[in-house]
């Protein structure tokens, strides 16, 4: 059996989208378009991930929208729906991961933070929608700071703002690119794939007690 070295962590940092919050533009565009192929085309060629990331980096929703409308006028209604009906992209909390966050919060053993690539204009809606966001000791939002993961400056901003020790900080994110970005700053990472996987890793690291899974099936 492999022996896992146990390191003492004081700070746990969570990504939000796809870790604690289920967000997917397909939830909206599967209603708008008749086929999955049409949705795929639109999200791969019009309202792309790269375009959306610019809003996460601080570009205004209005500027982003008008830019695409000018470029793809035949898709004007669909483009305007991206932020006009943005709430329909939210699938709700990822309950199993929220349960983990609750367990960590109730343990009172760790400082909990969120580091998220998110537009500053849509994040207030998330704060109203998900009460568990109030459990964090601090949240750093890329759209507010105008820098985003995996830029080292974004991780360092979190570390400096809350006076954290990078070597005692563990970062959890579903995007491996962002885990590599954290590593550059001396922050250990967990590439999140599921609540069950995260539970197993946190138990290995002696961050979670062995009792968490007894009441949940993942």
N, C-alpha and C positions, 0 to 999 in steps of 0.2 A: 504494500500500500504506500502511495506517495505521501511523503511528509510535507505539509505546507507550513512554511515559516510564517509565524503570526507577527504582524507589525501593529503597533499602536497607532490608531487614527483618532484624531480629534474632530475633524471636519469632513462632512459628507456633502458632496455637491451633485445635484441632479440636473440633467437636461429635462425639459418638459415635454415637448412634442414627441410622440411615439414611445415615451417612457412612462409618463404620468397622465398625459392627455392624448386622446385619439383624435388626430387631425388629419384629414385627407380631402383634397379638393375634388376627388372623384365622388364623394358623397353628394356634392352639389351637382357636378356636371353629368352624372349618370341620370339625373332628373331632367336636365336640359337637353341632352342629346339622345337620339333614338337608339344608338348602338354604342357598345364599348369601344369600337374602332374609332368612332367620331370623337369620343371623349379622349382617347389616347392621342389622336392627332392634335387636338386642341392643346392639350397639356404638354405635348412634346414639341410643338412648333409655335404656339401663340403665347399662352400664359405658362411659360416654362418655369422650372425650378430655379434656373439661373436668374430669371426676371424677378421672381418672388424674393430671392435672397437679397436683391438690391434694396427692397423695402425693409428687410430685416437689418440692413446696414444703415438705414436712416432716410432713404429716399421717400418722399411723400407719396401717399396712395394716389392723390390726384395727378401728380406728375407721371407716375408709372402708368396709370390708366390712360391718360390722354396720349402718351407716347405710343401705346399699343393700338389705340383706336385710329390714330393717324396712319400707322403702319398696316393695320388689318381692318379697314373700315367695314368689310362685310361681316366681321365678327363683333361689331360694336356692342350689341346687346349682351352677348356672351362675355365679353371682356368686362363690361361694367358690372356684371353679376358677380365677378370674382370678389370684389369688396362690398358691393351692394348687398349681397346675400352670403357674406363670409361666414356668418354664424352657422349656416347649414353645412359647413365643412367640418364642424366639430361633432365628433362621434360620442363625446362624453369622457368621463374619467376612465383610466385603465385601472379598474378597481383592485386587482391583485397587487399592483405596484403601490397604489395608494395605501393598501393594508400594510405593506412593508414600511412605507414612510410613517404611518401612524405608530407602528411598533417602535421605530427609531425615535420618534418624537416623545413617546411616552416613557422611554427608557431614561431620558434626561442625561444621556451620556455623551451626546454629540451635538455640535453645532451643525445646523442644516441650512444649506444654501441652494439656490437655483441659478444656473447660468444658461440663458436661453437666447437663441437666434429667433427674434420675434419683432414684428413691427411695433413701434411705440404707439401707433394709432389704434391697433386692434388689441393690444395687450390689456387695456383697461376692461374690455369685455370679458377676457379670461379671468381677471381678478374678481369680477362680479359673479361669474358662472361657477367657479371652482373654489369652495371655501377652504380646501386643504392648502391653497397657496398662502394662506395666512400662517401656516405652521412654520414657514421658513424664517430663519434669522436674518436673511437678506436675499434679495433677488436682483440680479444684474441682467438687464434687457438690452440686447444689441441695438435695437432701433433707437433707444434713448441715448446710448453711448456713441452711436455711429461707428462702431467697430463690431466684428462678429467672429465667432469661431470659424476656422481654427487659428486666427491671428493671435500670436503670443501676447499682444498687448491686451487682449480681452481677458485672458486668464490672469494676467498680472494685475489688471485693474481690480478683479475680485480679491486677489490675495492682498493687495495694498489697502484697498478700501476697508476691509474687515480685519486687517492685521493678522492674517493667517500664516501659518507655517506650511509652505508647499509640501514639505516632506511628510507631514502628518495629515494630508488632505487626500481624499479619494473621490474621483470624478466618475460619474455614471452617465453614459451617452449611447444612443443607438447608432451613431455614425462613427465608424472607425477612424475617419479623417480627423474628427474632433478629439478622439482619444490620443492620437499621435500629436496633435497640437498641445494637449495638456502635458504630455511627456516631455516636450521641449522645455516646458517651464518647471520641470521637476515634480509634476503632479502624477501620482499613480492613477490608472484608469481601469474601468470595467466596461467592455463593449457589450452593452445591453442587447439581449435577444428575446428574453421573456422574463416574467416575474419568477418563474420556477428556477431559471438559470441564475438570476440575481440573488435569490434566496440562498441557493447552494453556495455561491461565492461568498456572500456575506457571512454565512455560517462557517465556512472554511477560514475566513479571516477573523473569526471570533467577534464579529460585529453584531450579529444576530444570535439570540439563543436558539437552541434546537427545537423550541416549542412552537415556532411560528406556523409551521405547515399542518399542525394537527387538526386545525379547524377549516382548512382551505384545500380545495383540490385544484391544481393548476394543470 
